[in-house]
Amino acid sequence: MKVTVLLKNDHETMRVLFGKIRKASGSRSQNGKKDLFNELRREFLIHSQMEQEIFYPALSATSSTRAAELVSKAEQEHQAAEKLMHELNSVNGSDKSFETRVTSLIDQMTQHMEMEEEEIFDEARKNLPEYRLEELGLEMEDRKKILGTLAA
């Protein structure tokens, strides 16, 4: 599976979780909201680590200056999301600021995923041969299994 397809599938998994979290707002117990947030956090951290270890370095190693700029921006966005997730991890699910901050996180992540799908994936397709996109996808599938086991 191509790296772009694998990452898009991860994005879809997170979008489903966004929907569940939004649906749960105001109606679910604090534990239910926190459980959904923890599931999202786990998915994002695995996804982020794979990108930072495998995909971003491969794209940055191309001759494209645009790719390097996009990767730099994406890494900054990952750091911002991880920081917010870390802060949210210590907030009680029934706290009024929890929903507001989770909504902000979802908005940030949605914007980031759209930028990846529209700009970074396009740059990857332009600068990496098909076989390399496939190789990166296989590497990331293997890494995802390992990270998923470690996070369990």
N, C-alpha and C positions, 0 to 999 in steps of 0.2 A: 504494500500500500504506500502510495506517495506520502511524503511528509505533510504536504499541504492538506491532503484528505484526512490524515490522522488528526492533525491539529483542528481542522474544521469540525470533525466528529466530537472532539473534546469541547469545542466551543458550544456545540449543540447540547451536549450534556449539561454544561453550565447554564445555558439559556433555559433549559427545562427546570433546573433548580431555582433560577431567578423567578420563574413563574410560580413555583410552589411557595417560595418565600413571600412573594407579593400577595398571593392568595391567602396565606396564613396571617398576614398582617391584621392585627386587631382581633382575630378570631381564635387563634390557637394559644395553647398554654405556653408559658415561657420556655418550658423544656422543648416543646415541639419546634418553636422558632429557633432555639439555640441548636437543636439537632440538625435542622436544615442548614443553618449557617455553618456548622462544623463539617457537614458533608460537602458544602460548597468550598470551604477552606481547604479541605483535603484534596479535592479535585484540582483546585487552582494551584496549590503548592506543588503537586506532582507535575502538572502541566508546565508550570513555570520553570521548575528545575530541569525538565527535559529540554525545553527550549534553550535555556541558558547554557546547558552542558553540550548540546548537540547541534540544534538548528541555528541558533544565532552565530556561533563561531564559524560554522560552515558558510553561512551567508556573508559574514564579515570578511572572510578570507578571499572572496571574489574581488575582482578589480573595480567593482562598482562603488563609487563614493556615496551614491544615493543609498545603497544597501547599508553601508556603515552608519550613515546618519539615521536611517530608520531603526536599525538595531539599537543604537544608542538611546533613541527616544523610547523604544519598547522596553528596554531595561529599566529606564527611569520610571516608566508607568508600572512595571512589575514591583519595583521597590515601594512605590507609593501605595499600591494595593496591599502588599504584604504588611506594610506598617499599619494601615487601617485595620487589616484583619487581626493583627496582633493586639491592637487596642480593643477591638470588638470582642476578642476572646475573653477579656476580663470584665466585660460589661454584662450585667444580668439581662436575660432575655425579656424581662418585664419592664426594664428601665425605658422611659420614654425616648431617651437618646438612642437606644439600640435600633429601633426601626428607622429613624432618620439617618443614622450612620450606615446601616445596611443598604438603604436606598441609595445613598451617595456612592457606596462601594459598587453596587450593581450598575449604576450609571457610568462610573469610571471604567469598570470592566467591559461593559457593552461597547463603549467608545474605543477601548483598546482592541477588542476583538474585531470590530469593524475596520479599524486601521490595519490590523494584521491581514485580514482577509482581502481587503482592497489594495493595499499598497505593498506590504511585505511579501505576501504570497506571489503577487505579480512580479516583484523584483526577483524573487527566488526562481520563478519560471523563466525569466529572461536571462539569468546569470548562472544557473546550474543546469547541467544536462539532465535529461529524463532519468538516465540510470542513476544519477547521484540523488535525485529526489526520491527514487525508490529505495536506495541504500539508506538514506537518512531516515526514511519512514520505518524501515526494518530495525535500525538501531534504536529508534525511539520506542518502537513497540516492545523490544526487549527491555529497555530501560524502564518503561512504564510498569511492566510486570514486577520488576525488582522493587521499584519505589512503592508500588501498591502493596507489596508484601511487607515492606518495612514500615509502612504507615498504618498497617492493620492493627 
